[in-house]
Amino acid sequence: MFDQLGFSPEESRKAQLKVKLLGSILDIYRSKGYTQAEVAALWNKPPSRVSEILTGKLHLVRIGTLIDLLESLGDLGVGHLRQLIDTSSTPQNMTTKDLGLSLA
């Protein structure tokens, strides 16, 4: 999808991963009924930053940050990360080490 918008293959893979990570964060956010204020406290981020992330301003956030935020959501977050990795939805040639993960 992103490659059709003129992104390089690497940029496209990174953007796709960001979208999947954000999707997981939003799934948990909605299923738990969190407010933005609760997430801001959990993530130790200002509400404005939480709003940027939750509204999909992905150009402002790194993959590693999204992974950290997802992990901070507890077992559900880690479960989503494992699912992303297990279903080979990570970009081609990217390993868990590249993502900064050490899933025990």
LINVENVEN-V23669 format. One record per residue. RES is the residue in one letter. SS is DSSP state (H for helix, E for strand, L for the rest). PSI is psi in whole degrees, 0 to 359 (999 if undefined). D_FIRST is the distance of its C-alpha to the first C-alpha in whole Angstrom. Layout:
RES|SS|PSI|D_FIRST  RES|SS|PSI|D_FIRST
//
This chain:
M|L|309|0  F|H|329|4  D|H|331|5  Q|H|344|5  L|H|6|7  G|L|6|9  F|L|147|9  S|L|163|11  P|H|319|10  E|H|315|13  E|H|322|11  S|H|315|8  R|H|317|10  K|H|317|12  A|H|319|10  Q|H|319|8  L|H|318|12  K|H|317|13  V|H|317|12  K|H|318|13  L|H|315|16  L|H|320|17  G|H|318|16  S|H|317|19  I|H|314|21  L|H|323|21  D|H|313|22  I|H|316|25  Y|H|313|26  R|H|317|26  S|H|328|27  K|H|349|30  G|L|28|31  Y|L|150|30  T|L|163|31  Q|H|326|30  A|H|320|33  E|H|318|33  V|H|321|30  A|H|318|31  A|H|318|34  L|H|318|33  W|H|351|30  N|L|47|33  K|L|151|31  P|L|149|32  P|H|325|31  S|H|322|29  R|H|319|27  V|H|317|26  S|H|316|25  E|H|316|22  I|H|310|21  L|H|340|21  T|L|8|20  G|L|23|16  K|L|68|17  L|H|342|16  H|H|346|16  L|H|0|20  V|L|144|20  R|L|158|20  I|H|315|18  G|H|323|22  T|H|316|23  L|H|321|21  I|H|314|22  D|H|317|26  L|H|320|25  L|H|317|24  E|H|327|27  S|L|348|29  L|L|10|28  G|L|206|31  D|H|323|30  L|H|317|28  G|H|315|25  V|H|321|26  G|H|319|26  H|H|319|22  L|H|315|22  R|H|319|24  Q|H|318|21  L|H|318|18  I|H|314|20  D|H|330|22  T|L|14|19  S|L|36|17  S|L|2|14  T|L|154|15  P|L|149|13  Q|L|138|15  N|L|10|19  M|L|131|19  T|L|171|22  T|L|329|23  K|L|319|26  D|L|328|23  L|L|355|22  G|L|27|25  L|L|146|26  S|L|82|29  L|L|110|29  A|L|999|33
//
